[in-house]
Amino acid sequence: MPTLPTPAATPLSLAAARALHLAAQGLLQARRKKAVKADVLAAIRQMGVLQIDTIHVVARSPYLVLWSRLGDYPQPWLEQLLAEGALFEYWAHEASFVPIEDYGLYRHRMLDPAAMGWKYSVKWMAEQGEAVASVLEHIRANGAARSADFERTDGQAGGWWSWKPEKRSLEVLFTSGVLMIAKRHNFQRYYDLAERVLPGWHDSQLLPEEQVRRRLLLASVKALGLARASWISDYFRTRQSRASLAQDLHTLVDEGALLRCAVAGWDDAVYVHAAHGKLLRAAAGTLAPTLTTILSPFDPVVWDRRRALELFGFDYRLECYTPADKRRHGYFTLPILRRGALVGRLDAKAHRAQGRFEIKSLALEAGVRLSPRLVQDVAGAVRRLALWHACPDIDIARAQPALFGAQLAAALQDGGAAARRAA
């Protein structure tokens, strides 16, 4: 395979690569205008996918991912867009909200659910076919239903890994595309027949798998801003051999759909979507990250832990499934993005009834220089996040280094007093 020339005169610096990635993710600079509902859909389209997670010691992850990009916005907008049919739910990266126009890109997965691993139980369908049919008939006759609408009759306690039979049936019907999520209320799913949720779809519209693979590859690279080959398949959880991926990349570069360039210090090529050509040129000089914000553990910037380490030098693990005595940073640590770098992490809990935002643990990354500007940037982001949770009182239990915690607490106190005077 011939070596293709790079469109850049010199390799991108690592800082420029980060800036390009953050620009593509909508995290380069703070918004100047207050968000409107259409901005929620635009942000999801820009990312390509919005991962769902139900932990809510702070706002549930999908709401937090949007807040990092949009600032304050009403959370119900997300559910409204789902109910209006602008979004649908499916296994994209993981369980995710996806723009409805991309439904056809996931239809092949629904038609081969046995290839979806634990997300679909062939055994359950084989052994409980009558029960599955009963659940489906209930929804056909009575309309959209929640799992909670089916009373548990097997005598077992609930829990993530002990779903009641009806919930298992709902999930296999969802993974196979027979059911879709019509809406959510209080974050509970309402399952309905796919033909009622998406009446305009017919499988005659299905694209060949080769075209689907190409479109998802291009969408991955576009959402990432720039991508090493090893990063691409994780974004939409596509399955492709290295040889096949390398051939597709070569073809797309030849066609001009992708640009091939380099990052200083990396031996392999990186790829940039042709639509980001202007961003690529700016990345070498004028593309300056200025946003400081708090990220969800399931934000696309950090959900691929290896990519976060390679691009940002950020060694990140989510410890909510780690025994408490073995946690290093906390239950649900949130990365701190500051002006193009991941500078720290905080473990927080919003006590909404008390109006109190508790920072249980706060840590700067090794090598991050403590400065008044850093303190003010982080204080501003933390204050915005706390106020979005309607928690004006902020306290810090533990910080590393301790001096950072003391300076941040003082800045938060000063800023809170200034905000009260302005009000």
N, C-alpha and C positions, 0 to 999 in steps of 0.2 A: 504494500500500500504506500503510495508516494506521500512524502511530507508536504503538507500544504502551508503556504506562507501565512504568517500572522498578519492581521490587519493593523495591528499596533506596531509603531516603530520600535518600541521597547516593551518588555514585559510589564504588566501591571504590578504595582506594589501591592503588598498584602492589604494595606489600608485602603487602596483604591478598589480592590476586590471586595472588601467588606462594604464599602460605600455603594458599589453597584448592586450587591445583594440586598442591602437595606432599601435602596431606591425601588427595586423591583417588588419588594415586600410592603411598600408603603410606610416605611419606618425611617426615612431619611431626615425629615424635618417635621416640626409640629404643624398641625393644620392651622390655617388662619381664620377659617370660617366655622361656625357652629355646624355640627353634623345634621343632616336631614336623613329621612328614612332611605332614600335612594343611595346614600353613601354606604349604608350597611351592605346592600347588594353589590355595589361597586367594589367594596373591599374584599368580599368573598370571591367575586370574579377575578380580582387581581391575584389573590392567593391561589385560586383554583379550587380550594377546599377549605372547610372550617371544621376542625376535629371536635368531636363531642366528648366531654367527660363530665361526670356528675358530682365530683367532689366540690363542696361549696363552703369551705372554711373562709374563703373570700368568694367573690363572684365565680360562678361556674365558668370553666375554661372558655367556652365559645364566646361568652360575653366579655371576658377579660381580653381575649385576643383582639376583639373588635375595639375595645376601649383603648388598647395600646396604640391603635392607629387613628381612631376617630376622636378620642377624648370623651367627654361626657355625652351620653346619648341615652334615650329610654330603652331599657332592655327588651320590652315587649315587641319592639320592631322586628326582632329576629323571628319570633313565633308568628307574627303577622305575615311576614314574607313567606314563611312555610305554608301557612293556611291559604294564602293567596295564590300559591302555585309557582312563585318565583324561584323557590328552592325545593329540593327533595332530599331525603336522607338515604344514604347507602354506605356500604363499605368502600370508601375511596382510599384515603391514607389508612385510617381506621374508620370507626363509625363517624360519619361526617355529614354536615350540610354541604350540598353541592348545587351550583346553579342548574336550573331545570333544563337549560339548553344542552347540558352535557349528559343527559340521561342515556342517550344512545351509546356513549362511551363505556357505560357500565353494564349494558344489557347482556353482553356476552357472559359476564360473570354470573348473572342471574340464571342464564340458561344452562350453566354448568356449575351448579352450587356445590356439588361434591368436591370440586377443586378448591373450595374456600376454606378447607381445614376445619378448625373447631367452630367456625361460624355457622356451619350447617352439619346436622347429624343425619347421615345416611341410615344409621341404625335406628334412630328414633322414627324416621319416616317409614322404615320397613316394619317396625314392631308396633307402631302406634298410628298406623294409617287411618284407622277408623276415628280415633280421637282427633287427629288433625283435621279430618274431613268435617267433624262435628263443629270444631271451632270456626272453620271457614264458612260453614252453612249458617252459623249464628250471625256472623258479620254480614253475610249476604242478605239475610232476612231482616236484621235489626239495625244495620248501619255500623259506622265506625265504633270501635270498642277499645278500651284500655285493658291491660293485663288485670288491673284491679277489679274489673267488671266480672271476672270469673272467680268464684269462691274456691279457695283451696280445699280439696277433699282428700288429699293423700296423707294427712296427719303429720306432715313434716313442717319444721320451722322454715322461715324464709331465708334468703341470703343470696349473695351473688352466684354461688356455685350450686345452689339447691333450688333452682327455679321450679315453680309448680308446673305440672304438665301442660296447662294451657299456655303458659308463658313460653315454654319450649316450642310448642306448636306455632305460636305467633311468630317466633323468631325464625323457624325454618321456612315458614311461608313468606316472611319478609326477605330473607336471604335469597330465596328462589324467585323473588319478584312477583309472586302472586298477590301479596299485600304490599302496600306502601304506607308511609306515615302521612296521614291526612292533616294532622295538626298536633300541637302540644298545648297542654294546659297545666300550669304549675310544673312544667317540664315533664309531665307524664305523656307518653306517646298514645296517640289514637290511631289504631290500625284500620285500614279500609281496603276494599278491593282496588287493585291497581287500575282497572278500567274506569273506576269512578274518580280516582284521584287524578289520573292522567288520561282522559278519554280520547285525546287526539293521537295517542301513540298506537302504531301497529308495527309488528316485527318486519314488515316489508321495508321499513325505513332503516333497518339495521345495516350498519356499515360493515364491509369486510374486516376481519380481524387485523389484517395488515395495516389498513388505514387507521383503525383505532389505535394500534400500537404506535404508529407514527405521530398521531395527534397528541397522544398522552406524553410521548417523549418530548415533543416540541413544547407542550404546556408545562412540563416539568422544568425544562431549561428556562422558559420565559419567567416562571414564578420564582425561580432561584436567582435570576439575574445573570449569574454565571455558574457553570457546573462542571466539576470533574465528572468523568464518565461513571465513577463509582458512586456518585451521589444521586444519579438520575432515577434509578428504578425504585428507590425507597419512597419518593414523593407521592406517587399514586399507587404504590405497592404493585407494580407491574412485574411480571416474571419473564425475564429474557436472559439468555446466555450472554456471556461476555463477548463472544465472537459475533453473535447476531447484533448486539448493541453497537459494537465497533463498526460493523458494516453499515448499519443505519446512520450512524453519526457521519461516517465518510460520505455517504450518499447525500445527506442533508447539507453538508458543507459544500459539496460539489454543486448542489442545486441553488445555493445561496440562502437557504432557509436558516442555516446556522453559521455563525462566525467562529473560527478557531483561533485562539490566542493563548497567551501564557501568563503565568503569575510568577514573579521573582521568587526563586527558592523552591519551586515545585518542578519536578521532572516531567510530569505529564501535562497534556494540553487541557485547557478549559474551553467550554463552549458557551456562546452567547447567542440568544435568539436575534435574528436579523432586525426585529422590531425594536430592539434595544441598542441599535447601532449608535444612535445619538448619545445615549447614556454611557456607552462604552468609551466614546471619545471624550466625554466630560469627566469620566472617572479618573483619568490621568491628571486632571488639574482642578476643575471647578466644582466637582461633585463633593460637597462638604456636609457630612452628617452633623446635625445640630440637635436632634431630638434626644431627650432623656426621658425614659419611661420604664415601666415595670412590665415584664413579660409573663405570660402563662407558661407552665412547664410543657404545655402542648402547643405552643406557638411554633409555626413552621421554622422559625429561625433556630430553635433549639431541639425540636423533636427528634432529629437525627443526631444522636449524641456524638457520633464520630465526626460528622460534618462540623458541628459546633466546636469541636476540639481543633480540627484542621484549620478552620477559617478564623475562629476567634481565640484560639488557645484556651477555651473554656471547658473544663472537665466537669461535666454535669451529670448528676444522677438524681432521679426522683426517689425519695426515701419513704414515701407514704406506705409502701409495702414492706419496708424494713422494720424489724423489731425496734421499739422505741430506744432501748438501751444501746443499740448499735448505730443509731443515726448520727451523722456528723454535723449536718446543718439544720435538720428539722423535717417535719412531716410533709409540708407542701411548699418547698422553697421556690421563690419567684426570682428569676434572673433580672438583674438591673442592667438595662441598656443605656449607655451614656455616651453621646457624641461619637457613635461608630464603634464602641468597644463594650464588651460585657465585663463590667467592673466589679460586680459583686452579686450577692443573693440575699434575700430576706425570707424568713418564715413568719407569716402573718396570720392573724385571725380577726375577722370583723365581728365584733359583738354588737349587732345591729340594734338590739333592744336597749342597750346601754349607750349607744352612740359612741362606742369606743373602738379604736383600731389598735390592736395589740401587735407589736412586732416582737415576737418571741426570740428571734435570733437574726442577727444582721452581720454579714461578713463581707469585707472587701477582698478581692482577689490579690494574691501575692504579687508584689511589684507595682500595684496601683498607688500613685503618689497622692497623698492627702493634701488638699488645697481648699481654700475658701470657695472657689468656684465649683469644685466637685461637690462640696457639702451643700451649696445652694441649689445646684442642679438636682441632686438626689432628693433633697428636702422638698423641692417643688413637685417632683414626680410622686413622692409618697403622700404629700398633702392632697394632691389631686385625686389619687386613688382612694384615700380615706374619705374624702368628701363625696366622692361618687357612691360610696357605700353608706352615705349619711352618718358617718362616724367622725365628727370633728375633733374628738379627743384622741390623741395619739400618744402611746407610751412605748418605750423601748426597754425590754427586759435584759437583753444581752447583746453585746456588739464586739466585733473583732476587726480592727484594734479598738480598744476601749475609748481612746481619744476621739475616734470617728463617731462613736455612739454619742459621746457627750456633746460634740460639736453639732451633730445632726439634731439632737434633742433641743439644743438651744436655738437652732435655725427654725425648727418646727414651731417652737414656742413664739419666737419673734414673728414668724410669718402668720401664725394663727391670730396673734394680737393685732397685726396690721390688717388682716382680713376682717376682723370684727370691727375695727375702727372705720374701715371703708364701707362696711354695711350700715 
